[in-house]
Amino acid sequence: MNVANRHFIGLVLLIAVLAAAAAVGQDQATKQRELIAVLQSNAASAEKAITCKQLAIYGTEEAVPSLMPLLADKELASWARIALEVIPGPAADEALREAMGTLQGRLLVGAINSIGVRRDAMAVDGLVQKLGDNDADVASAAAVALGHIGGDRAAKALLQALTRSPAAARSAVAEGGVLCAEWYLAKDQPAEAVRLYDAIRQADVPNQRRLEAIRGAILARKSGGIGLLIEQLESADKGRFGIGLRTARELAGRDVTEALAAELDRLSPEKRPLLLLALADRNDDAVSPAVLRAAQGGPKSLRITAINILIRLGDVACVPTLLAAATEGDAELGKAAQETLSRLRGKEVDADLAARLPDAKGKTRQVLIELAGQREIGAALPAIVSSIEDADAGVRGAAIQAVGVLGRDQQVADLTKLLQKTAGSAERSSIEKALLAVTGRSGVKSVPHLLPLTKSSDSSLHIIGLHALAVVGGTEALGAVKAAIAGNDATVQDEAVRILSTWPNNWPEDTEAGDALLRLTQSGAKMSHQVLALRGYLQHVRGNTKLSNNQKVARVMDLRPQIKRPEEERLAIAVLGEAPSSDSLELLTTLAQDPAVAEEAYSAIVKIAGAETPGLSKEQRQQALRMVAEKSGNNGTKRRAREALSKI
C-alpha cells in the first residue's frame, strides 16, 4: 500500500469517527432535552427522581436551571444533588452556592455536602460563615466541606473553630481539619499539615479524631515523627497503641525500622509480638535482621511470633537460629521452628540442611531427618538410611518415616532386613508403613526383596511381606499369596485369604486371581474363607473388562447356589446391572424376591429394561418395568420405571 492510499484511508476513518461522535453527542443532547422536559412537567416525584439520576449521565449545564429548584424540594433534593455533583462546569457550583444562602436545616446540609463533593473553592467564604451556624448539623457539614476543599482560608477557619465550636460540631471540625491537612500533604506542604494535625490532637475533640490527627502528625513529619510514634507505642491507652501499630507499618525509612526494632526491647511482653508483626509488614531490608534477633531470645511469645514471620521473610541465613529453637527442648517453640524450617523457600535451604545431617547427633539429627522427609530432600537419603538402626529411638523412627517418603528400590531391601532384626510390634508397624510406601513407587522391582519375608516362620513378618506384595501385584506376588493360603499357619492363611479377596479391587483383570478365588469359594478350609472368596470373585467378574456381558452373567448364574447372603446378592446385582441381557434381567427378577436387596434389584431392572437391550423383547421390558412400578417402595425408582414404560 502506498503512502497516498494510507493517508486516504486514514482520512476516511477520521471522518467516520467524528461522525459517530457527533451522532452520540446529538443523541445525548436529545436525551437531555427529554429529561429536562420531565422535570418541568407535572410528572410524579418518583419519575422525576429517576430523571435526576439519568441526568447524572446525560446532563450538562443546560440542565442546571431545571435541577436548581428541586434543591428546596424535600422529596427530590437529594436526587437533584446526585446530578449536580457530577455535571461539569461552573453553573452547578453557582446553583449550589446560591442554594446555600437560601436553604435551611437538612436541605441546607445536603447542599453543603454537595459543595464539598465538588470542592468548590469559591464557596469557602460562605462555608466559613456557616461554621458558626446555630444548627450543629449545618456547622458540621460546613466544616467537613471546608476540609474537602482545603486551602489556607479553610485551614484558618477550621483552626479557629476548634476552640470556638460547640461540642456537637467539634468532631466534624476536627474531621475537616484532618482533611485539610491531607490537602496540604498532597500539595507538598508538610509544615502546614503538621500545624493542623498538632492543633487537632491537642484539642478537646473525640478520641477517634485525635487518633487520626496523631497518625497524620507522625506521617507528615516523616523521620521526624519517630519520637511521636514511639510515644504512642509506649502508651497505656489501647487506641493510641493501635494507631501506633498502624502508623509503624506506614512510616517509611530504614531509620524508622531501626527505631522500632530497638523499641521491641523496651515494650511490655504482651506488646512486643504485636509490634514485631507490624515491623514485619514494612518493606525494608532492616526488617529481617530484627525479626531474626527476636527469634533468638526473649519471651517465648515474641520468639514464636518471630519464627512464624520467618516463613515469609526468612532464608538460608535463618537455619542455625531455627534449628537451635527446634532442638532446645520447648515443645511449642520447637514445633513452630520446625514448621518454619519445613516451609522456608529455596534450594539453598535444602542443601544447607542436607550438609548438616551427616555430623548431627541426637535431637538435632532427628529434626534434620524429619525436615529432609518433609522437604523431600533426596540428597539426604544416604545419611537417613544410615540412621534406620540408630540407637536413639527418636532418630530411628524419624529415619524410617523419611525413608518411606524418599526411598527407592534399594530401600525395599534395607527395610526388609530391618524388619527381620526388629521385634517390637509398634516399630514393625512403622517400618511396614514405610515399606508399603516405597514398594508402591518401586513396583515389580521390589518383589525379589519382599519374597524372603514370605518364607519367614514369623507370622507377622510373613503377613507384612504379603501386604507389600499386594501393593505390587503380578504373578510372583499372587503366587506368594496362594502359597500362604495353602500353608499351615492359620493366622497367615486368614490374612492371605483376605488379601486375595481384595485383589480384584487393585488388579481387576488378573485372571489368575479370579481363578484362585473361584476355586476357594468351594475348597476354602473355613466358611469365612469361602465367603470372602465369593465376594472377591464377584468383584473380579464385575471389573474384568476381558469378560463379555454374557460371560459375566454366566459366571454369576454358576455361583447362584452359593449366593445366599444380602452382601453377596448386592455384589451379584452390581454385576448384572452392568451386563444387560435377557438372562441378567431374569436373574435380577429372582433376586428381587429377597426383601433385603429388592430395591437394589429393582433399580438394576429399570436400568436394563429401560434401554433397548439386544435379545430383550418389548414385552419382556414392559413386564419387568410394570413389576417395578407396582412393587418398588422407592418413589424415584417407581418414577423412572413409569417414564421408561411411557417411552416403549
C-alpha positions in Angstrom: 0.0 0.0 0.0 1.5 3.4 -1.0 1.6 6.5 1.2 -1.2 8.3 -0.6 -3.6 5.3 -0.1 -2.7 5.1 3.6 -3.4 8.8 4.0 -6.8 8.5 2.2 -7.9 5.6 4.4 -6.8 7.4 7.5 -8.8 10.4 6.5 -11.9 8.3 5.8 -11.5 6.7 9.3 -11.2 10.0 10.9 -14.3 11.3 9.3 -16.2 8.2 10.4 -15.0 8.6 14.0 -16.0 12.3 14.0 -19.4 11.5 12.5 -20.0 8.8 15.2 -19.0 11.2 17.9 -21.4 13.8 16.5 -24.2 11.3 16.4 -23.5 10.3 20.1 -23.5 14.0 21.1 -26.7 14.6 19.2 -28.3 11.5 21.0 -27.1 12.8 24.4 -28.5 16.3 23.7 -31.8 14.8 22.6 -31.9 12.7 25.7 -31.1 15.6 27.9 -33.9 17.7 26.4 -36.4 14.9 27.1 -35.2 14.6 30.7 -35.4 18.3 31.3 -39.0 18.2 29.9 -39.9 15.7 32.5 -38.5 17.9 35.3 -40.5 20.8 34.0 -43.7 18.8 33.8 -46.3 17.6 36.3 -44.8 14.2 36.5 -44.8 12.2 39.7 -41.9 12.7 42.2 -40.8 9.1 41.6 -40.5 9.7 37.9 -38.6 12.9 38.5 -36.2 11.2 40.9 -35.3 8.7 38.2 -34.9 11.5 35.7 -32.4 13.2 38.1 -30.3 10.0 38.2 -30.3 9.9 34.4 -29.1 13.5 34.2 -26.1 12.5 36.2 -25.2 10.6 33.0 -26.6 12.8 30.3 -26.7 16.2 32.0 -24.8 19.4 31.1 -25.0 23.0 32.3 -28.3 23.3 30.3 -29.9 21.0 32.9 -28.9 23.1 35.9 -31.8 25.6 35.8 -34.3 22.7 35.9 -32.4 21.0 38.7 -31.9 24.0 40.9 -35.5 24.5 42.1 -35.6 20.9 43.3 -32.9 21.6 45.9 -35.7 23.1 48.0 -37.9 20.1 47.5 -37.8 17.7 50.5 -38.6 14.7 48.3 -36.3 15.5 45.3 -33.4 17.5 46.7 -31.1 14.5 47.3 -31.9 13.2 43.8 -31.2 16.6 42.2 -27.9 16.8 44.0 -26.8 13.4 42.5 -26.9 15.1 39.1 -25.5 18.5 40.2 -22.5 16.8 41.9 -21.2 15.5 38.6 -22.4 17.9 35.9 -19.2 19.7 34.7 -18.8 23.5 34.6 -19.4 26.4 36.9 -23.2 26.5 36.6 -23.7 23.7 39.1 -21.3 25.3 41.6 -23.2 28.6 41.3 -26.5 26.8 41.8 -25.3 25.1 45.0 -23.7 28.3 46.4 -27.0 30.2 45.8 -28.9 27.4 47.5 -26.6 27.6 50.5 -27.8 31.1 51.0 -31.5 30.3 50.9 -32.0 26.8 52.3 -32.3 25.7 55.9 -32.0 22.5 58.0 -31.4 19.2 56.3 -31.8 20.7 52.8 -29.0 23.1 53.6 -26.8 20.3 55.0 -27.4 18.4 51.7 -26.4 21.4 49.6 -23.2 21.9 51.7 -22.3 18.3 51.4 -22.6 18.5 47.6 -20.4 21.7 47.6 -17.8 19.6 49.5 -18.0 16.8 46.9 -17.4 19.3 44.1 -14.6 21.0 46.1 -15.8 24.5 45.1 -13.1 26.9 46.3 -15.4 29.9 45.6 -17.8 28.6 48.3 -15.2 28.9 51.1 -16.4 32.3 52.4 -20.0 31.1 52.5 -18.9 27.9 54.3 -16.8 29.8 56.8 -20.0 31.8 57.7 -21.9 28.5 58.2 -19.3 27.3 60.6 -20.9 29.5 63.2 -24.5 28.4 62.4 -26.7 27.6 65.4 -27.7 24.4 63.8 -24.9 21.9 64.7 -25.6 19.8 61.7 -25.1 22.7 59.3 -21.9 23.8 61.1 -20.6 20.2 60.9 -21.4 19.9 57.2 -19.6 23.2 56.5 -16.5 22.0 58.5 -16.2 18.8 56.5 -16.8 20.6 53.2 -14.1 23.1 54.0 -11.8 20.1 54.7 -12.5 18.6 51.3 -11.9 22.0 49.5 -8.7 22.8 51.5 -6.5 25.8 51.3 -5.2 28.5 53.7 -8.6 30.2 54.2 -10.3 27.0 55.1 -7.4 25.9 57.4 -7.5 29.2 59.3 -11.3 29.0 59.8 -11.1 25.4 61.0 -8.3 26.1 63.4 -10.3 28.9 65.0 -13.4 26.8 65.1 -11.6 24.0 67.0 -11.8 26.2 70.2 -15.0 28.1 69.4 -17.4 25.4 68.1 -19.9 23.8 70.4 -19.2 20.2 71.4 -21.8 18.9 69.0 -19.9 20.2 66.0 -16.4 19.8 67.2 -15.9 16.2 65.8 -16.8 17.4 62.4 -14.5 20.5 62.7 -11.7 18.1 63.6 -12.6 15.9 60.6 -12.5 18.9 58.3 -9.1 19.8 59.8 -7.7 16.3 59.1 -9.0 16.5 55.5 -7.5 20.0 55.1 -4.1 18.7 56.4 -4.2 15.9 53.9 -4.8 18.6 51.2 -1.6 20.3 52.4 0.3 17.0 52.2 -1.0 16.4 48.6 0.4 19.9 47.8 3.7 19.1 49.4 3.3 21.5 52.3 4.1 19.2 55.3 4.7 22.1 57.7 1.2 23.4 57.3 -0.2 19.9 57.6 1.7 19.4 60.9 0.3 22.6 62.3 -3.2 21.4 61.7 -2.6 17.9 62.9 -0.9 19.1 66.1 -3.8 21.5 66.9 -6.3 18.8 66.4 -4.6 16.2 68.6 -4.2 18.7 71.4 -7.8 20.0 71.2 -10.8 18.9 73.1 -12.1 16.6 70.4 -13.4 13.0 70.3 -10.7 10.3 70.7 -11.1 9.0 67.2 -10.4 12.4 65.7 -7.4 12.8 68.0 -6.1 9.4 66.8 -6.5 10.4 63.2 -4.5 13.6 63.9 -1.8 11.7 65.7 -1.3 9.4 62.7 -1.2 12.3 60.3 1.2 14.3 62.5 3.6 11.3 62.6 3.4 10.7 58.8 3.7 14.4 57.9 6.9 14.7 60.0 8.4 11.6 58.2 11.6 10.6 60.1 11.0 13.5 62.5 7.9 11.7 63.7 9.7 8.7 65.2 9.6 10.2 68.7 5.8 10.8 68.5 5.4 7.3 67.1 7.3 5.7 69.9 5.2 7.7 72.4 2.1 6.0 71.0 3.6 2.6 71.2 4.5 3.1 74.8 1.1 4.5 75.7 -1.1 2.5 78.1 -4.1 3.7 76.0 -5.2 0.9 73.6 -6.4 3.3 71.0 -3.1 5.2 70.9 -1.1 1.9 70.9 -3.3 0.7 68.0 -2.8 3.8 65.9 0.9 3.5 66.7 1.0 0.0 65.2 -0.9 1.1 62.1 1.5 4.1 61.6 4.5 1.8 62.2 3.5 0.0 59.1 3.2 3.2 57.1 6.1 5.5 58.1 8.9 4.8 55.6 12.6 4.8 56.2 15.3 2.5 57.5 15.9 4.7 60.5 12.3 4.1 61.4 12.7 0.4 61.2 15.8 0.5 63.4 14.0 2.7 66.0 11.1 0.2 66.0 13.4 -2.7 66.4 15.1 -1.0 69.4 11.7 -0.3 70.9 11.0 -4.1 71.0 13.3 -4.4 74.0 11.5 -1.6 75.9 7.9 -2.6 75.5 5.9 -4.9 77.8 5.9 -8.6 76.9 2.3 -8.5 75.7 3.0 -5.6 73.3 6.2 -7.0 71.7 4.7 -9.6 69.4 2.2 -7.0 68.1 4.9 -4.5 67.3 7.0 -7.3 65.7 4.1 -8.2 63.4 3.9 -4.5 62.4 7.6 -4.4 61.8 7.5 -7.4 59.6 5.0 -5.7 57.3 7.5 -2.9 56.5 9.2 -3.1 53.1 12.8 -2.5 54.4 16.0 -4.6 54.3 16.5 -3.9 58.0 13.4 -5.9 58.9 14.7 -9.4 58.6 17.7 -8.9 60.9 15.4 -7.5 63.5 13.0 -10.5 63.2 15.9 -12.9 63.4 17.2 -11.3 66.6 13.7 -11.6 68.1 13.6 -15.3 67.2 16.9 -15.9 69.0 15.9 -14.9 72.5 13.4 -13.2 74.8 9.9 -14.0 75.8 8.5 -17.2 74.2 5.5 -15.4 72.7 7.8 -13.0 70.9 10.1 -15.8 69.7 7.2 -17.8 68.3 5.9 -14.7 66.5 9.3 -14.1 65.0 9.7 -17.7 64.0 6.3 -17.7 62.3 7.2 -14.4 60.4 10.4 -16.0 59.1 8.2 -18.4 57.0 7.8 -15.4 54.6 10.9 -13.3 55.4 13.5 -15.9 56.1 16.2 -17.5 54.0 19.1 -19.9 54.5 20.7 -17.5 57.0 17.9 -18.3 59.4 18.6 -22.0 59.5 21.0 -22.0 62.5 18.6 -20.0 64.6 15.6 -22.1 63.7 17.5 -25.3 64.3 18.5 -24.2 67.7 14.9 -23.3 68.6 13.7 -26.6 67.2 16.0 -28.6 69.5 16.3 -26.6 72.7 13.5 -28.6 74.4 10.4 -26.4 74.5 7.7 -28.3 72.6 5.7 -25.3 71.5 8.8 -23.4 70.4 10.2 -26.5 68.7 7.0 -27.1 66.7 6.9 -23.5 65.4 10.6 -23.6 64.4 10.3 -26.9 62.6 7.2 -25.7 60.8 9.1 -22.7 59.6 12.1 -24.8 58.5 9.9 -27.1 56.6 8.4 -24.1 54.7 11.4 -21.9 54.1 11.8 -21.4 50.3 14.9 -22.0 48.3 17.1 -24.9 47.2 20.0 -23.5 49.2 18.0 -24.3 52.4 17.7 -27.9 51.2 21.5 -28.0 50.6 22.2 -26.5 54.0 20.1 -29.0 55.8 21.5 -31.9 53.9 25.0 -30.8 54.6 24.4 -30.6 58.4 22.9 -34.1 58.6 25.9 -36.4 58.5 27.6 -34.9 61.5 24.5 -34.2 63.5 23.7 -36.1 66.7 20.7 -36.7 68.9 17.7 -34.4 68.7 19.4 -32.2 66.0 19.8 -35.3 63.8 16.2 -36.3 64.4 14.9 -32.9 63.4 17.1 -32.8 60.3 15.9 -36.2 59.2 12.3 -35.1 59.7 12.9 -32.0 57.7 14.5 -33.9 54.9 11.4 -36.0 54.7 9.0 -33.0 54.9 11.0 -31.1 52.3 11.7 -34.2 50.2 15.5 -33.6 50.1 16.8 -36.6 48.1 20.4 -35.7 48.7 19.9 -36.6 52.4 18.8 -40.1 51.7 22.2 -41.9 52.3 22.5 -40.3 55.7 18.9 -41.1 56.5 19.3 -44.8 55.6 22.3 -45.0 57.8 20.1 -43.9 60.7 17.4 -46.5 60.5 19.3 -48.6 63.0 20.4 -45.7 65.2 20.5 -46.4 68.9 18.3 -43.3 69.5 14.7 -44.3 69.1 13.7 -40.8 68.0 16.3 -40.7 65.3 15.5 -44.3 64.2 11.7 -43.5 64.0 12.3 -40.3 62.0 14.7 -42.1 59.6 12.2 -44.9 58.9 9.4 -42.4 58.2 11.7 -40.3 56.0 12.8 -43.5 54.0 9.1 -44.1 53.4 8.9 -40.6 51.7 12.2 -40.7 49.9 13.2 -44.3 49.4 13.5 -46.2 46.1 14.3 -49.8 45.1 17.3 -50.4 47.3 15.5 -49.2 50.4 13.0 -52.0 50.0 15.9 -54.4 50.8 17.1 -52.1 53.6 13.6 -52.1 55.2 13.0 -55.8 54.8 16.4 -56.5 56.5 15.5 -54.1 59.3 12.1 -55.8 59.8 13.8 -59.1 60.4 16.0 -57.5 63.1 13.1 -55.8 64.8 11.0 -57.4 67.4 8.7 -54.7 68.7 5.2 -54.6 67.1 5.0 -50.7 67.2 8.3 -50.3 65.4 7.5 -53.0 62.9 4.3 -51.2 62.2 6.1 -48.0 61.3 8.6 -50.0 59.2 5.7 -51.7 57.3 4.1 -48.3 56.6 7.4 -47.1 55.1 7.9 -50.4 53.2 4.4 -50.1 51.6 5.1 -46.6 50.5 8.4 -47.4 48.9 7.1 -50.6 47.3 4.3 -48.6 45.8 6.8 -46.4 44.0 9.2 -49.2 43.1 6.7 -51.7 41.7 7.8 -55.1 40.5 11.5 -54.3 41.2 10.6 -54.7 44.9 9.4 -58.3 44.6 12.8 -60.1 44.9 13.4 -58.1 48.1 10.0 -59.0 49.5 9.8 -62.7 48.9 12.2 -63.6 51.7 9.6 -62.2 54.2 7.1 -64.7 52.9 9.4 -67.5 53.8 9.7 -66.4 57.4 8.3 -68.6 60.2 7.4 -65.4 61.9 3.7 -64.8 61.2 3.8 -61.1 61.4 6.8 -60.8 59.0 5.1 -63.2 56.6 1.9 -61.0 56.7 3.9 -57.8 56.1 5.5 -59.4 53.1 2.1 -60.3 51.7 0.8 -56.8 52.3 3.7 -55.3 50.4 3.4 -57.8 47.5 -0.3 -57.0 47.2 0.7 -53.4 46.5 2.9 -54.6 43.6 0.7 -57.2 42.1 1.8 -59.6 39.3 2.3 -63.3 39.0 5.1 -63.7 41.6 3.2 -61.7 44.2 0.0 -63.6 43.6 1.9 -66.9 43.8 3.1 -66.0 47.3 -0.4 -65.2 48.4 -1.7 -68.5 47.1 1.1 -70.4 48.7 0.3 -68.7 52.1 -3.3 -69.9 51.7 -2.1 -73.4 51.1 0.3 -73.2 54.1 -0.2 -74.4 57.7 -0.1 -71.2 59.6 -3.7 -70.3 60.3 -3.0 -66.7 61.1 -1.1 -66.2 57.8 -3.7 -68.2 55.9 -6.6 -66.0 57.2 -4.8 -62.8 56.1 -3.8 -64.3 52.8 -7.4 -65.1 52.0 -8.4 -61.5 52.9 -5.7 -60.1 50.7 -6.7 -62.4 47.8 -10.4 -61.4 48.2 -9.4 -57.7 47.8 -7.1 -58.4 44.9 -9.7 -57.5 42.2 -10.0 -54.0 43.7 -6.4 -53.3 42.6 -5.9 -55.8 39.7 -9.4 -56.4 38.3 -8.1 -58.0 35.1 -5.8 -60.5 36.8 -7.4 -63.7 35.6 -5.2 -65.9 37.7 -6.6 -64.2 40.8 -10.1 -64.8 39.6 -9.5 -68.5 39.1 -7.9 -68.8 42.6 -10.9 -67.1 44.1 -13.3 -69.3 42.3 -11.6 -72.4 43.5 -11.6 -71.1 47.0 -15.3 -70.5 47.0 -15.8 -74.2 47.3 -12.5 -75.5 48.6 -11.8 -72.9 51.4 -10.8 -74.5 54.7 -13.2 -72.3 56.6 -16.6 -70.9 55.8 -15.2 -67.4 56.2 -12.6 -68.2 53.5 -15.4 -69.3 51.1 -17.5 -66.2 51.8 -14.5 -63.8 51.3 -13.6 -65.7 48.1 -17.1 -65.4 46.8 -17.2 -61.7 47.4 -13.8 -61.2 45.9 -14.7 -63.3 42.8 -17.9 -61.3 42.2 -15.8 -58.1 42.3 -13.4 -59.8 39.9 -16.2 -60.6 37.5 -17.6 -57.1 37.6 -14.2 -55.4 37.0 -12.7 -57.7 34.4 -13.0 -55.9 31.0 -11.9 -59.1 29.2 -15.2 -60.8 30.0 -18.2 -60.1 27.8 -21.6 -59.3 29.3 -22.8 -62.8 28.6 -19.8 -64.3 30.2 -20.3 -62.2 33.3 -23.9 -63.3 33.6 -22.9 -66.9 33.1 -20.4 -66.7 35.9 -23.0 -65.3 38.3 -25.5 -67.9 37.3 -22.9 -70.6 38.0 -22.5 -69.2 41.5 -26.2 -68.7 42.2 -26.4 -71.6 44.7 -23.7 -70.1 46.8 -25.1 -66.5 46.7 -27.3 -66.6 49.8 -26.5 -63.5 52.0 -27.6 -60.0 51.2 -23.9 -58.9 50.9 -23.2 -61.3 48.1 -26.6 -60.7 46.5 -25.8 -57.0 46.2 -22.5 -57.7 44.6 -24.3 -60.0 42.1 -26.8 -57.3 41.4 -24.0 -54.8 40.7 -22.5 -57.3 38.1 -25.9 -58.0 36.5 -26.9 -54.3 36.3 -23.8 -53.6 34.2 -24.2 -56.6 31.9 -27.6 -56.1 30.2 -29.2 -59.2 28.7 -32.3 -61.4 28.9 -30.6 -63.7 31.4 -29.4 -60.9 33.6 -33.0 -59.5 33.7 -34.4 -62.9 34.6 -31.8 -63.4 37.4 -32.4 -59.9 38.8 -36.2 -60.6 38.9 -35.4 -63.7 41.0 -33.0 -61.7 43.3 -35.7 -59.0 43.8 -37.8 -61.6 45.7 -35.4 -61.1 48.7 -36.7 -58.0 50.6 -33.2 -57.2 51.8 -32.0 -56.4 48.3 -35.2 -55.9 46.4 -34.8 -52.1 45.8 -31.2 -52.6 44.5 -32.6 -55.3 42.1 -35.5 -53.0 41.0 -33.1 -50.2 40.2 -30.9 -52.5 38.1 -34.0 -53.9 36.3 -35.1 -50.3 35.3 -31.6 -49.7 34.0 -31.7 -52.8 31.8 -35.4 -52.8 30.8 -35.4 -49.0 30.2 -32.9 -49.4 27.4 -33.1 -51.2 24.1 -31.1 -54.2 25.1 -30.2 -56.8 22.3 -32.1 -60.1 22.9 -34.7 -58.4 25.1 -38.2 -58.2 23.6 -40.5 -55.2 24.0 -42.9 -57.4 26.0 -40.1 -58.5 28.4 -39.1 -55.0 29.0 -42.7 -53.8 29.7 -43.4 -56.7 32.0 -40.3 -56.0 34.0 -40.9 -52.3 34.3 -44.6 -52.8 35.3 -43.4 -55.1 38.1 -41.0 -52.5 39.4 -43.7 -49.7 39.1 -46.1 -51.9 41.2 -43.8 -53.4 43.8 -40.9 -50.9 44.4 -41.2 -48.9 47.6 -38.8 -46.2 46.3 -40.6 -43.3 44.7 -37.6 -42.4 42.5 -37.4 -46.0 41.2 -41.1 -46.0 40.6 -41.0 -42.8 38.6 -38.1 -44.0 36.5 -39.9 -47.2 35.7 -43.1 -45.3 34.6 -41.1 -42.9 32.5 -39.3 -45.8 30.8 -42.7 -47.6 30.2 -44.1 -44.4 28.6 -41.3 -44.4 26.0 -41.7 -48.0 24.9 
